[in-house]
Amino acid sequence: MVDVRLGLTAHGAAGGMAGGSTGEPRPVPQQEEHRREIARLLEQGRQEREAGALERAEDCYWSALDLAIQYGSRRQEGWAWDGLGSCRARQGDHGMALRFFTPADRLADETGDTPLKVWCLHNFGFCHRERGDVPLAQDYFEQCVEMAEANKCHEAAGWTYHQLAELARAESDARREQQHYAAAAQAGLASGDDTLAGWSLFHAARCAEASGDLFTANKQYTHAAKIGTRSNPEMLRQATEGLARTIPQPASD
């Protein structure tokens, strides 16, 4: 299964990393300096986390959290909690991850940080799914895609559709699975996220192939292979194998 992002790109977005937010006073120059340092720590934490160095990532997020609390940067405090939750979720400690995501969600509401709120809903859904509470997970995922689409948070919407597709697959609902993967692919293309777009296209193609729609499957495998060519050898390999199975056969005389 493709690794699911937990607020992955949103952590690096300008809106999530910049100082200042709704409900916070305009910072004085010294506060700006502190907020730049917090932003640096948050970005370093993101980079360490994506490199798999989760302990170093947590150290960065804890340092960012301490500074954010000390200097009253509520929005950055929310992203620090979110980063800590993401690290714990990647370690499989979903109970502790939920404890970290909870203050992040509260701060998202307090500061009006929509991207953070959207990712919190996604992350709540992911953790509850991993803990076996599928109905609650689905409810969070549905809230997430509604808010994400309304606010053009394409990447969060896409990864959440990807989760919904996996839930549909577990329920043997092939129609909903294919629809959700197709929606995830569209969101991935809109956000420029090759991993999201490519794997969602691949899985949508797999669904189309299973239903006998080889024309659609071939088209989607072709698109996934093109994305894999520039970014992901494994995606390219699997999409190419799919293409070989769905090449239109010449009509027999």
C-alpha positions as CSV (number, residue, x, y, z in Angstrom):
1,M,0.0,0.0,0.0
2,V,1.3,3.4,-0.8
3,D,2.5,5.4,2.2
4,V,-0.2,7.9,3.3
5,R,0.9,11.4,3.9
6,L,-0.1,13.0,7.2
7,G,0.0,16.7,6.5
8,L,3.1,16.1,4.4
9,T,3.2,19.0,2.0
10,A,1.0,21.4,4.0
11,H,3.7,21.6,6.6
12,G,5.9,23.3,4.1
13,A,3.3,25.6,2.6
14,A,3.7,29.3,3.1
15,G,0.4,29.6,5.0
16,G,1.4,27.0,7.5
17,M,5.0,28.2,8.1
18,A,4.7,31.9,8.0
19,G,4.4,34.0,11.2
20,G,1.1,35.8,12.0
21,S,-2.4,34.5,11.7
22,T,-6.0,35.4,12.3
23,G,-6.5,36.3,16.0
24,E,-2.8,37.2,16.6
25,P,-1.5,40.7,17.0
26,R,0.9,42.1,14.4
27,P,4.4,41.0,15.5
28,V,7.1,43.5,16.4
29,P,10.5,43.0,14.7
30,Q,11.9,40.9,17.5
31,Q,8.8,38.6,17.3
32,E,9.4,38.3,13.5
33,E,12.9,37.1,14.2
34,H,11.6,34.4,16.6
35,R,8.9,33.4,14.2
36,R,11.5,32.9,11.4
37,E,13.5,30.7,13.7
38,I,10.3,28.7,14.5
39,A,9.6,28.4,10.8
40,R,13.2,27.1,10.2
41,L,12.7,24.5,12.9
42,L,9.4,23.4,11.4
43,E,10.9,23.1,8.0
44,Q,13.9,21.2,9.3
45,G,11.5,18.9,11.2
46,R,9.6,18.2,8.0
47,Q,12.7,17.4,6.1
48,E,14.0,15.1,8.8
49,R,10.6,13.3,8.9
50,E,10.5,12.8,5.2
51,A,14.0,11.4,5.3
52,G,12.8,8.9,7.9
53,A,14.8,10.5,10.8
54,L,11.9,10.6,13.1
55,E,13.8,11.2,16.3
56,R,15.6,14.2,14.9
57,A,12.3,15.4,13.4
58,E,10.7,15.2,16.8
59,D,13.5,17.2,18.4
60,C,13.0,19.9,15.8
61,Y,9.2,20.0,16.4
62,W,9.6,20.1,20.2
63,S,12.1,23.0,19.9
64,A,9.6,24.8,17.6
65,L,6.8,24.1,20.0
66,D,8.7,25.5,23.0
67,L,9.6,28.7,21.1
68,A,6.0,29.1,19.7
69,I,4.5,28.8,23.2
70,Q,7.2,31.2,24.6
71,Y,6.6,33.9,22.1
72,G,2.8,33.4,21.6
73,S,2.9,32.2,18.0
74,R,-0.3,30.2,18.1
75,R,-0.5,29.2,14.5
76,Q,3.1,27.9,14.5
77,E,2.3,26.1,17.8
78,G,-0.5,24.3,15.9
79,W,1.9,23.1,13.2
80,A,4.4,22.0,15.7
81,W,1.8,19.8,17.5
82,D,0.8,18.5,14.0
83,G,4.4,17.6,13.2
84,L,4.8,15.7,16.4
85,G,1.5,13.8,15.7
86,S,2.8,13.0,12.2
87,C,6.0,11.5,13.6
88,R,4.2,9.4,16.1
89,A,1.7,8.2,13.5
90,R,4.5,7.1,11.3
91,Q,5.9,5.1,14.2
92,G,2.5,3.4,14.6
93,D,1.8,5.1,17.9
94,H,-1.7,6.2,16.9
95,G,-2.9,6.8,20.4
96,M,-0.1,9.4,21.1
97,A,-0.5,10.8,17.7
98,L,-4.1,11.6,18.4
99,R,-3.1,13.3,21.6
100,F,-0.8,15.6,19.6
101,F,-3.3,16.2,16.8
102,T,-5.9,17.3,19.3
103,P,-4.2,20.6,20.3
104,A,-3.3,21.2,16.7
105,D,-7.0,20.9,15.8
106,R,-8.0,23.3,18.6
107,L,-5.4,25.9,17.5
108,A,-6.5,25.6,13.9
109,D,-10.0,26.6,15.0
110,E,-8.7,29.4,17.2
111,T,-6.5,30.9,14.6
112,G,-8.7,30.2,11.5
113,D,-5.9,28.1,9.9
114,T,-7.9,26.2,7.3
115,P,-5.0,24.1,5.9
116,L,-4.1,22.9,9.4
117,K,-7.8,22.2,10.1
118,V,-8.1,20.1,7.0
119,W,-5.0,18.1,7.7
120,C,-6.2,17.5,11.3
121,L,-9.4,16.0,10.0
122,H,-7.4,13.8,7.7
123,N,-5.1,12.7,10.4
124,F,-7.9,12.0,12.9
125,G,-9.4,9.8,10.2
126,F,-6.2,8.0,9.5
127,C,-5.4,7.3,13.2
128,H,-9.0,6.1,13.9
129,R,-8.8,3.8,10.9
130,E,-5.6,2.3,12.1
131,R,-7.1,1.8,15.5
132,G,-10.0,-0.1,13.9
133,D,-12.8,2.4,14.2
134,V,-13.8,2.6,10.5
135,P,-17.1,4.5,10.9
136,L,-15.5,7.3,12.8
137,A,-12.6,7.3,10.4
138,Q,-15.0,7.6,7.4
139,D,-16.8,10.5,9.1
140,Y,-13.6,12.4,9.6
141,F,-12.5,11.7,6.0
142,E,-15.8,12.9,4.6
143,Q,-15.6,16.1,6.7
144,C,-12.0,16.6,5.4
145,V,-12.8,16.3,1.7
146,E,-15.8,18.6,2.1
147,M,-13.7,21.3,3.7
148,A,-10.7,20.7,1.5
149,E,-12.6,21.0,-1.7
150,A,-14.4,24.1,-0.5
151,N,-11.0,25.8,0.2
152,K,-9.0,24.3,-2.7
153,C,-6.8,22.3,-0.4
154,H,-6.2,19.8,-3.3
155,E,-3.5,17.7,-1.8
156,A,-5.3,17.0,1.5
157,A,-8.5,16.2,-0.5
158,G,-6.5,13.9,-2.7
159,W,-4.9,11.9,0.0
160,T,-8.2,11.7,1.8
161,Y,-9.9,10.4,-1.3
162,H,-7.1,7.8,-1.4
163,Q,-8.0,6.7,2.1
164,L,-11.7,6.5,1.2
165,A,-10.8,4.4,-1.8
166,E,-9.0,1.9,0.4
167,L,-11.9,1.8,2.8
168,A,-14.2,1.0,-0.2
169,R,-11.8,-1.7,-1.3
170,A,-11.9,-3.3,2.1
171,E,-15.7,-3.4,1.8
172,S,-15.5,-4.9,-1.7
173,D,-17.3,-1.8,-3.2
174,A,-15.5,-1.7,-6.5
175,R,-17.6,1.2,-7.9
176,R,-16.9,3.6,-4.9
177,E,-13.2,2.5,-4.9
178,Q,-12.7,3.5,-8.5
179,Q,-14.6,6.8,-8.0
180,H,-12.5,7.7,-5.0
181,Y,-9.2,6.8,-6.8
182,A,-10.3,8.9,-9.8
183,A,-11.0,11.9,-7.5
184,A,-7.7,11.4,-5.7
185,A,-5.9,11.4,-9.1
186,Q,-7.6,14.7,-10.1
187,A,-6.6,16.3,-6.8
188,G,-3.1,15.1,-7.2
189,L,-2.8,16.5,-10.7
190,A,-4.3,19.8,-9.4
191,S,-1.8,20.0,-6.6
192,G,1.2,18.9,-8.6
193,D,1.8,15.9,-6.3
194,D,3.3,13.2,-8.5
195,T,3.1,10.5,-5.8
196,L,-0.6,11.1,-5.2
197,A,-1.5,11.5,-8.8
198,G,0.5,8.6,-10.2
199,W,-0.5,6.0,-7.6
200,S,-4.2,7.1,-7.7
201,L,-4.2,6.8,-11.5
202,F,-2.6,3.4,-11.2
203,H,-5.2,2.1,-8.8
204,A,-8.0,3.7,-10.8
205,A,-6.6,1.8,-13.8
206,R,-6.5,-1.4,-11.9
207,C,-10.2,-1.0,-11.0
208,A,-11.1,-0.2,-14.6
209,E,-9.2,-3.3,-15.8
210,A,-10.9,-5.5,-13.2
211,S,-14.3,-4.3,-14.5
212,G,-13.3,-5.0,-18.1
213,D,-13.0,-1.4,-19.2
214,L,-9.6,-1.9,-20.9
215,F,-9.7,1.4,-22.8
216,T,-10.0,3.5,-19.6
217,A,-7.4,1.2,-17.9
218,N,-4.9,1.6,-20.7
219,K,-5.3,5.4,-20.7
220,Q,-4.8,5.7,-16.9
221,Y,-1.9,3.2,-16.9
222,T,-0.3,5.4,-19.7
223,H,-0.6,8.5,-17.6
224,A,0.7,6.8,-14.4
225,A,3.7,5.5,-16.4
226,K,4.4,9.0,-17.7
227,I,4.5,10.3,-14.1
228,G,6.6,7.3,-13.0
229,T,9.1,8.0,-15.7
230,R,10.0,11.3,-14.1
231,S,9.6,10.5,-10.4
232,N,9.1,6.9,-9.4
233,P,10.7,3.7,-10.9
234,E,8.3,1.4,-9.0
235,M,5.3,3.3,-10.3
236,L,6.7,3.1,-13.8
237,R,7.3,-0.7,-13.5
238,Q,3.8,-1.5,-12.3
239,A,2.1,0.9,-14.7
240,T,4.1,-0.6,-17.6
241,E,3.0,-4.1,-16.6
242,G,-0.6,-2.8,-16.6
243,L,-0.2,-1.4,-20.1
244,A,1.0,-4.7,-21.4
245,R,-2.2,-6.4,-20.1
246,T,-4.5,-3.7,-21.6
247,I,-3.0,-3.0,-25.0
248,P,-5.9,-3.0,-27.5
249,Q,-5.9,-6.2,-29.6
250,P,-6.4,-5.9,-33.3
251,A,-9.8,-7.0,-34.6
252,S,-9.7,-10.5,-36.0
253,D,-10.9,-11.1,-39.6
